Amino acid sequence: MMHAGRIILLIVSALLAGCDAPSPLRGECTGEDLNTGLLYADCSRGGPGIALRTDQPEIGLLDRVTAYPVRGDFDGPVQGVRPDYLFYPVSAEALVNRAVARVRAGYYPGAIEDLDSALNFNPVAADAFYARGRLYVLIGRPRQAVSDLNEAWRLTGGRSDIAYHRANANRQIGRLQAALNDYDFVLKREPLHVGAYINRGAVRQLLGYLPEALADYDSALKHQPDSREARFDHSLVNIARGNFPAALVDLDMLVRRFPLDLNLYRSRALAHALSGDVAAAHRDYEQVLAAFPDDADALIGRGRLYAGSSDYKAAEIDFIHALRVHPGHAEGLLARGQTYGAQGRLEEALLNLDAAIQNAPGKAAAYAARAGLYRQIGQMARASADEEMAARLLSRPGSAGLRWR
């Protein structure tokens, strides 16, 4: 018996001969989908734009299939995505198109398979390297992403979209200067690229260039005043620089727009606490804990407020609660260790600070706090060693404590 796939190919070959359209993107068989703005092939008698159901080839032919644009553009309309269909005949371009559809549909393994196959068809298909590089960024394989995007860059002679996604990959693996160079390249060619301003600002934060990071967020907000991400990161830089009134302006604006985003209340509570408005900080932490009573960060933040007002019992209750929910939370161990130290419970304090350092070896504040305890108990050599470590950590790029995005 002839294999079903062979039968399908014979049917398709016969249909191709009777189709009026010489190309899937031209002729009577094609049109433009008004919902997506994309060209489609709609040839009931078959033709180069016909599609086979690749997961169930015995079903036969489909009347209509959307032809997705190449270059690996994952952004765009999702409506009409058909990740289970493939143009006939198979080509690198068709495989890239289906991979893009599969990425949009969240089917990443199938997209990787299609892009691998596309590069087997055409080892110098720049769009396949570009799409696979972007996908590797999405799924957390940044080193492979950089390799593919480097190849796409070489094959195309350098494009700003490739530079942008390569910068994002380099950021993931800590190659901050390489990322910064690529963002600079993008912004020289696309001075209105809001995403590049935001991401370059994030890299500058990590490098400790806070005024420059703030300038990038200002540029992003100039071009897109309602950018939630730019506004939020703008507030974080202002907190790190000690400009709490400016940070609170940003955070108040965001809370009004997104009243259900509890992360905004946590950040605003921190800004209030650092500015000395303890009552306002309490209100924001209570807002978070009313929704999520086990929120470790809010419990630790409120515990610090209690400790600051010498209500050590209430502080300890919050720290114990947070560490029960999130054992090993370095900030919780640090806060509890500092609170025990303030009460003269030095042995318990040292145990907590040791654990904080073990769980977060790069936490300068934990070394500084432990150094203070060592001095209290006369262990000067250990105190000096911890002070040196704290100073070394604080001198590193990104030591301002801003988040990795």
N, C-alpha and C positions, 0 to 999 in steps of 0.2 A: 504494500500500500504506500502510495506516495506521501511523504511527510507533509503535515498540515501547513508548515511554514512555506514549503515549496509551492504548494497550491496557491497560497496567498500571493506569493510573488508573481506567479503566472497571471492571476486575476488582475493584479495591479498593472502588470505590463500591458495587458489587453486594454485596460481602462485608460492608461496613459495615451494610447494611440488615438483614442476618440475624444480627448479633451481639447477644447478650443484655446485654453490658456497655456502659453509657453512657459510661464513662470508663476510661482506661488504668490508673488507680490504684484503681478500685472495681469490685465486681461479681464474677460467677462466673469471669470471665476472668483474675482477678488473684490474687496470693498474695504470700507473703513468702519470699524466698530464705534458707534457714537458714544458708547459708555466708556470705553477705554482709550479711544483715539488711536488704536493700533490697527494695522492692516490684517485682514484675515483671508483665508482661502475657503471658499464655499462652492465646491464643485461637485454636484451630486453624481456626475458621470465619472468622477475620478480626475486625476491630473497630478502634476508635480506637487501641488499643494495638499494632496490627499494625506490622510494620517492613518497609521495602523495602531491599534490598541496594543501596546507592547507587552503588557502583563498578561493579556488574554488574546493572542493573535487570531484564535479561531473565531472570535466575534466578527471579524471582518473589517469593513471600511466605515469611516465616520464621514458624515456630510460636511461638517464644519470644524475647523480648528483654528485657534488664534496663533498667528506667527509672531513670536516675541522678538524684539530688536536685540541684536547682539551687543558686544562690548561688556557683557557681564553686569548689566545694570540691575541690581537687586531692588532698587527703589522704584516705586511707581505703582500703578493700579494693580490690585490683586484680582479684581473682578475678571472672570473669564479664564483664570489660570487652569490649564489642563496638564498637570505634571505627569499623567499616565499615557500621553500620546506623543508620537514622534513623527516628524515629516518623513515621507519616503521620496526619493532614496535617502538613506542615512548619510550624513556628512558631519564634519566638525562643527559647522555653523548650526546645523539642526540640533546637535548634541548640546552645544552651549546654550541654545535657546531653551531646550527642555530643562537643562540644569538650573537656569535662572528661574523657570517656573517652579521647579521643585524646591529651590531655596525659599521662594515666596510662600510656598505651601508648607514649609517647615520640614521637608523631607531631605535632610542634609546628606545622609549616606548615599541615597540615590543620586543626588547632585554630584557628589565626589566621583561616583562611578562614571557618570556621563562625561565629566570633565577629563577624567583619566582616558576615557575612550576617545574623546575629541582630540587629545594630544597624541594618541596612537594613530588616528587618521591623519593628523597634520602636526608634526612635532614643533612647528614654528607658528602655531596659532596663538597670536598675542592675546586675543580675547579670552581664550581658554585659560592661559596663565593668569590673566587679570582676574577672571571670575573665580578661579580656584584659590588665588591668593586672598581675595576678599572673603571667601568662605572660610578659609583657614583662620582668618582674624575672628570671624563670628564664633567659631567652635573652639577657640582657645589654643590654636597651634601656630603661634606667631612666628616661630623660626622658619617653618615651612612657608608661611605667608610671605615673609621677606624674600625667600629664595624665588618663589613664583613671581612676585611683583618686580624683583630685580630683572627677571627674564622678560617680563612684559615691557618694562622700561627700556631694556636694550633693543627689543624688537620694534618698538614704536618710535624710538628716538627721544623718549621722555614726554610724558603727559602729566598735567597737574592732578588729574584724578588718580593716577597710579601713585604719584608722590604722596597724596593725602592718605591713602590707605596703607601705604608702606610706613608712613610716619606713625599711624595708629598701631601697626604691628611692632615697630621698634619701641614704642612707648611701653607696650606690654612686656617686653623682655628687658627693659631698663636701659636701652640705648638712647638716652635722652637727647644727647647732642645730635645724633643722626636724625631723630624725630624732629628736633627743632629746625635743622637744616631743610628738611622736606616741607615743613609747614611754612618756612620762609619762602621757599620756591613757589608754593601754591599761592601765597598771598601777594607775591610780586605779579603773578599772572591773573589772579582773581581777587582783587582787593575787596570784593563784597562777600567773600566766602565766610559766612558766619561760623560754620563748624570749625574751620581752620583757626579762626581767632580764639574760639572757646578751647580747642584742644591745645593750641600753642600756649594759651594762658595756663592750662593745667601742667604742661611740661615746665613752664617757667616757675610755677609754684614749687614743683618738685626740685628744681634747681636752686630754689631760694631767691629767685628774682621777683620779689613781690611787687615792686612798683611797675615793672614791665608786665607782669601778669594782670595787674589791675588795669593797665592801659589796654590790653587785649580784650578784657571783658567789657571795658567802656566802648571799644570799637564794635564788638558784637552787639551790644545794646543800642548803639547808634543806628546800626543797620536793621536790627530786629528787636525793638524795645520790649516785646512781650516774651523774649526768650527766657524760659524758666531756668534752664541750665546755666546760662550766663549770669542771670540775676543771683542765683543761689551761690555760685562760685565767687561772684563779686563780693557777696556778704562774707564768705569764709576768709577771703584775703583781707578784708577790712578787720575781721576779728583778729587774725594773725598779726596785723599791723597795730592793733590796739585802738583802731578807730571804731569804737562800739556804736556811737550814734549813727554813723553811716551804715554799719552792718544792720542795725535795727530798722532803718528806713527800708532797706532791701527786704528784710525778713517780714516786716509788717505788710509790705506790698504783696509778697508772695502768700502770706497767710490769708489775706483778704481774697486772693484769687483761688487758692487751693486750701480751703479750710479743713479738709479731711486728711491732708498730708502731715502725718505725725512727725516726720523727720524735721519739718520746718519748726515745729514747736520745740523739739530737742535743741536745735541750733539756736533758736531765739532765747531759750532758757539759758544756754551757755553765755550768750552775749549779755543778757540781763545780769547774770551772776558776776561776770567779769567787770561789768560796769558798776557793780555795787547795788543793783536793784534786786535785793533778795526776794522781796514779796512777788515781784513780777516773774522772777525765775521759778519760784514755787508754783505759781499759777500755771505756767507752761508745762512744768513736769507733771502736775496733777492732771492736766488735760490729756497727756499721753497715758498716764497710769489709769485714768478712768476708762480708757478704751482697751488698754492692754496691761493688766496689773502685774504681769511678769516681765515687763520690758526692762532688761538688765541695765541698759544705758540710762534710762530715766531714773531707775532706782539708785544707781550709783550717783547720778547728778544730784538727786534730792538728798541722798545721804551726805554728800559733801556740804550741802547747804546746812543740814542739821549740825554737822561737825563744826562748821564755821561759826555757828552760834553756840557752841559748846554743849549741844544736846547729843552727847555721845551715845546714849542708849538708843535713841531713835535712829541715829546714823548707823549703829551696828546692826540694828534690825534690817535696815534697807540693804546694807552690804551683804549680810548673811542670805537674805532673800535673793539678791542678784547672783551670788555665787552658787546658790543651790540650783537656780535656773540655768546658769552658764558657768559650770565649774572651770576653773583655770582662767577666768576673765582677768587679764593682766591689769586693766584699769581698776577693777574692783579690788584685787589683791593689793594694789598700790594704795588705794584710798583707805582700805581697812588698816593696812600697815601704818600709814601716816596717822590715822585716828588713834590706834593703839599707842603709837609713840607719843602723841600729845597727852595721853593719859598716864604715861610712865610705864606702860606695859611693854617693856622693851623686848623681852624674849619673844612674845607673840608678834610684835611689830617686825622683828627681824625674820621670823618664819614667813610672814606674808610677803615681805619685800624680796626675800630669796626666791619665793615661788613666782612673784611677778617678773623678776629678771629671768628666771628659767623659762617662763612662757613667752616672754617678749624681750630677748636679749638686746634689742636696739632701743629700749625705752630709757632715755637719758634721765627722766624724772625719778625713776626707780633707783638708779645708781646714786643720784644726788641725795635722795631721802635716806638711803642706807648709809651713805657717808656720814650724814648728820648723826645717825644713831651710833655708828662706830665711834665717833668723837665723844659722844656722851659716855660711852663705856670705856674710853681710854685706848681703843685700838687704832692708833693714829696711822700706822702703815696701811691698814685696810681702808681707812677713811681716805687717805691720799690716793690710793689706787682707784677707788670708786669715783672720786672727784675728777681724776684724770680721764677716766672712761666717759663720764658724763660730758666733760668738755669736748672730748673727741667726737662723741655722737652729735653734740649740738653744732659742731663745725661742719658736719656733712651736709651736702645739698638736700633740700627738702626737709630740714629738721624743724621747720615751723609747725609741723604736726598736721598739715592739711591732708585731706583724704586722697588716696589713689582712686582715680575715676576710671 
